[in-house]
């Protein structure tokens, strides 16, 4: 398995990590005390604010960024582009997405948008690797 394939796995797990972060403040508390409500998890998340709401939004965006990245890696490999370049672009994408999530949670909208644009450009670049 290539490094890019491992990056696919990491990118696919990013929404799960973001969801865990969004829900983490509510873990260990009773529902009546504002704890996480597994009977209505989406409703509970919509009532959260601050960094939890931003972590949940980062989760949604992590899902949204996946199709282009997955297609880019698979297309680059199918077209037999240089695997070292594919790996480098895939690593850069994952790093950019980690930075994006951190900036989203930290409420840094301008830098977050820049990270999003870089990540999208990296996904597109895979088609031309």
Secondary structure, DSSP 8 states (H G I E B T S, - for coil): --HHHHHHHHHHHHHHHHHHHHHHTTTTS-GGGT---TTSHHHHHHT--HHHHHHHHHHHHHHHHHHHHHHHHHHHHHTT--HHHHHHHHHHHHHHHHHHHHHHHTT-HHHHHHHHHHHHHHHHHHTT-
